Amino acid sequence: MSQELSERQKEILRYVVCNYIVSTKPVASRYIARHHQLHLSAATIRNTLADLEELGYITHPHTSAGRVPTDKGYRFFVNWLMELQPPSIGEKGDIRRLLLEAGEADQVLHETAKILGVISHQLSVVSAPHLRTAVLAHLELVSVSVNRIFVILTVRSGIVKTITMDVATEVSQEKLSDIARLLNERLGGLTLETIRDTFASRVKDYRDERTGLIDMFVRSADRIFDDAPERGRLHIGGTQSLIEQPEYGDPDNVRTIIELINNEGALASVLEKGEAFTGGISVSIGGETGEERLKNYSIIMSVYGVDDVHGTIGVIGPKRMNYAKVIPLVNYLAQEVSSSLS
């Protein structure tokens, strides 16, 4: 596809995209002739712009003689023309320090969303890790009141999941420890998905134990060993940056982004579309997102993970975002989060 355009066309397309990203204003041939050292006449630049428009890389608003990139133009720029701008030494230092200070996995993800939003000046979203393929390392049962216990699941990556369960009668901590020991013997080394699907058969010879806990676990296996609630948990950052973007002066754009922020299920489904890949970056521009309501936005995502546990880090912003800076930033954060959780 890179051979579809001449070097002159590529250079002018690069200038249109870069200038529009910075200025938010349509780029006219006269402006390019004055400010870009192409040593080309305004007429030649005007003809080149007309060719790029005919090929679908740029378009022009009806109220302006200047051009703006189309989805196709942004895609060509991302694939062939942009020069990546990795995070600065200072930004890398801030990222490492904040993630190191965060400690617990949940706080690491919270800080990741926060710093990604600050540096990118876009809406940032980090999904909680998916645990269905995680391997159980240890299960613990802890009494917290007469009729309530904590079920604490620790997977091999070190991530912990805690579930609160109500019990019919008081169970001593000693008995809870005995049952936990049994469950660890039967379930340790298995994925949570396997445990969920086969739990009843693995403990069938203990279902009649007198506390009734094993039988309760059988009935609640979907809740205890399924990660659906975890998948819905999102950490969101960068909301304060929305007012900095001219695009959010449009009521429709504001409504779309607010609806996404307030609907974690919809936002999680957007992120899950980027989970088909492992490693690297997923960039969806405008119509490529597959979501009509996101036709004016781009989504940049990367997967973080430890062993078989993974989640998604993403940025959602106007198509006129600084891809050259945001793409390597998202990629770097995914690597650092993976390292922090390992």
N, C-alpha and C positions, 0 to 999 in steps of 0.2 A: 504493500500500500504506500510505502514511503516514496516509491518511484513514480507515483501518480502525479506528483507536483515537481515542478522545476525548482532549482535552488533559489531563484528569485521569488517564486511563489511561497516557498517555505519561509524565507526570510521575512517577507511582508506579513505572512500569517502569524509568525512568531511575534512580530512587533504589534500586530492588532491585538492578539490575545494578552500579551504582557502589559500593554498599555491600558487595555480595558480592565484588567484585574486591578490595576493600581488606581486608575482614574474614575472608573465606573461610567465613563462617557464614551459614546460611539466615536470611532476613530476615522477621520476623514483623510483623503489623499493629500490635501494641502498640508495638513498637520504632519503627516509622515514625511513629506518632501522637506519641510522646514526643520524637523527635529531629528530625523534619522539619516545618518551619513551613508545613503545608498548610491549617491551620485546618479540618481535617476530623475528624469523630469516628472512633474506632477501628472502629465498626461500618461506617461508609462506606468506610473503607480496606479493611476485611476483605472487603466485598462487591466492591470494585474488584479486589482480588487474586484473588478467586474467578472474576471475569469474565476476567481475564488468563490464569488457569490454564485455563479452559474454552476460550479461544481458542488455547492452545498456546504462549504466550509465557513462562510460568513453570511450575514444578512444585514439589512438595515431597517431601523424603525421608520415608520411612515413619516414621522415628524423630523427626521434628521437625515443629512446627507452622509453621515458617518456610518461605519460598519461595526457590527458586534459579532462575536463568534457564535456559531451554532453548536449543537451537541457534537456534530461530526468534527467541527473545528477544534473544540476542546479535546476530543478524543485523539485527534492527530497530534495535537500539541503534547498531550501527556505521553503518547507512545513514542514520538519521534523527535520532538523539538525542545522540550524543557531541559534545563540543567538543574539537577537536584541540589538542594541547599540543606545539608545535614544540620542537626542541632548544633549550636555553638558549644564551645568548651564550658562556658558558664551555664548554659541550659542543661547540658549533660550532668554537670556537678549538682545542680539544684534537683534534678530528677533523682539521681542516686541517693542524695541526702534525704529527701522526703520519703522515698520508698524504704530506706533503711530505718528511719525513725518510726515509720508506720507500724512495723511489727506484724500484727495479726493480718491474715489474708484479706479479711473484709475491709480493714483499714487501708491496706495496700491498694485495693481496687478503688476505694473512695478517693484516695490521694491521686491516683492515676487519672481519674476523670477530672479532678480539680485542676491539676497542672496542665493536662492536655487542653482544657478549655482556655486557660490563661495564655498559654503560648500560641495556640492556633487562632485565638479570637473567634472560635466557632463553637457550636454546640457539640459537646463530647459525651459519649455514652460508653460505659464499660459494663458488660454482662457478667453476672456471677458465673463461676465455672460449672460446667455440666458434669455431674457426678455419676451418671448411669454406667459409664465404662470404668469408673474408678474402682480400685481393688481395696477391699476392707482390710485394714491393718489391725484395728482394735475396736471393740464395742464395750461401752461402760454404762451401767445403770446406777443412778444416784437418786436417793430419796430426798425430796425437797420439802415435803409436808406429808400429813397423814394420808392424803388421797392423791398425791401427785409425785411423779418421778420424771427425771431427765433421762432420755436415751441419747448417748453421745457416741457418734460414729466418727472414727478417724480413719481416713484413707491413706494409702501409701505416700501420696504427695505431701502429707501433713495437713491437708485441709480438714476442718472439723465441721460436722453437721450436728446440730442439737435439736431434738424434738421433745416437747413437753407432752406427757400423757397422764390422763386421769385414771386412777385405779379404784376398784370397788371397795377394797379393804386395805388396811395398812400392811405393808410388807417391810420386814426389817432390812437394814442395809446388808446384813450378813447373807440373807436369802437372795437379795438382789445380786450380790457379788457371785453367789453360786450359779445363778441363772446366767449371768453374763459370762462366766467361765465356760459353761456348757455351750452357749451361742458362739463364743470365739472359737471353740474347738470345731464346731460344725460349719461355721461360715467364713472363718479367716482365710484370706487368699482368693476369695471369690469376688467377682464384680457385683456392685449393688444391683445391677439389672438381673444378673443370674440369681442372686439371693431373693429378690422380689418375686421372680417367676417360679422358684422351686422351694421357697421357705417351708411351706406346709409339709412337703414330703420329707424334708431334712430333719424335721422335729416331730414327726408324727408319733413317735414312741414316747414323747414327753407331753403331749397335749392334755393329759389328764392330771398333770402335777397340781397340787392342791391350791396354790396361790391363784391359779387361773391366768397367770401372766403369759405363758407360752401360747395359750389359746387366744388371748387378746392380741398378741403379736401376729398370729396367723391372720386374724381378721383385719389387722391394721398394716399388713406388709406393704400394701401399695403406698400408704402414706409414709411409712418409715424409710423404705428403701427406694422410693421414686424421687427423682430430682426435679419434678415439675415445678414445685414452689421455688426452688433455687434458680431455675432457668428464667423465672419471671422477675427476679430481683435485678434491678439495674442501678448503676451509679451514674448520675448525670452531672456534668459540669459545663461551665461556659455560658450559662443562661444570662449572666450579666453582660456578655459581649454582644447579645442580639441587637441591642439598640445602636451598636457601632456600625451595623451593616445597612447600607442604603436600601437594600431589597426589603427590609422589614418595615419600610414605610408604606408598603402595599398591605392593606388590611387582609387580603386573601393569604399572603405569605405568612403574616403574623398568626392568623387563625390556624393555618396548617401546622406550624411548628408548636403552637400552644397545645393543640389537640394531641400531637405526638408526645409531648412532655407529660401530659395528663393521662395518657393511655399507655401504660407500660407494656401491656400485651401486644399492642400494635407496634410499639418501638422494638420490642424483643423479636417480633417476627421479621422486622426489617433487618436486624442484625443477623438473625439465623441464616439469611440468604447468603451471607459471606462465609459460612462455616463449611461449605463444601470443599474448600481448599485448605491446605495445611502449609503454613509458611508463606512468606511473601506478602503481597498487598492485593486487595481487591478494590478497584476503583469503578464506581458506577456513576454515570453522568446523565442527568436529566431522565429521558425516557428509558435509559438502560436499567434504571432501578426497578422497573416493572410495576411501579406504583403511580397511578395517575396523580395523586395528591403531591407526589414528590417530583413532578416533571420540571420544576424550577430549581431543583437541588441536586447536589452531588453527595455521594457517600463514599468515604474512604475507610476501609476496615482491614484489620489484621487479627490473626488468632494468636493468643498467648496460651501457654499450657505447660504442665509438668506431667511427664509420663502420659497416661491416658486421660487426664483431666484437662479440659480446655474451656476457654471462653473467648469473647470477642471484644476488641477495642475499636471504637469507631468515631468518626467525625462526620457530622451532617451540616452542610452549609450551602450557601448559594453556589450556583455553577461557576460564578466568578470568584472562586476561592484561590488561595495561593497554593496550587498543587505542588509546586517545587519545594515548598517548605513543609507542608502538612504531610505529604506522603512519607518522607524519611522520618519525620517526627513520630508518626503512628507506628512505623516499623520499629524504630528504636525503643519506644515505650513497650511494645509487645515483647521485645527481647529482654528488657530490664524487668518487666513484671514476671516473666517466666523464670528469670534468674532469682528474683526475690522470693518466689514461692517454692523454689526447689530446695 
